[in-house]
């Protein structure tokens, strides 16, 4: 899906879930999204796009990725600012897994590259933001996702109607928090749901 600037200034239109979190139900049939928490970056009549924020990319860290992408020479890795050392690398979804998407705070913006999603949260998918983080000039908060989740027109709405997803409001802890394993339960708690209660209602096929 091509990211466009068409939704700037109008996130969260009635019926759309821009800037919301999707919480996978235990009955989710797709193992790629099992117990996943997804931040919705774009949702319209053209479909939806989001980033999974609670699945860490295994065996790869941000400094290694900067070297692989030739953002910095290997020799400069030890000189990275502390903030760059701690950027979390996520498995953002099954689509375009070789491409990086940075979810970040709104204190960083690149004209014609950064997509404002909701108040305080933006998405940038160019190397420029990685270079800025490596220099220490990047956003206060950021996570790097490899790949994204995408839905065709009407597909997400249908999955929600089929009880595949719950949704809740987003917050910085759910998006940028370092305790990745705790995010799923925290999202459920935001809407007053206990995981044990959900689990007891599923699995009776």
Beta strands, then each sheet from edge to edge (+ up, - down):
strand 1: 20-24
strand 2: 37-44
strand 3: 47-52
strand 4: 88-91
strand 5: 95-105
strand 6: 114-118
strand 7: 121-124
strand 8: 142-151
strand 9: 165-169
sheet 1: 4+ 8+ 3- 2+ 1- 9+
sheet 2: 4+ 8+ 5- 7+ 6-
end
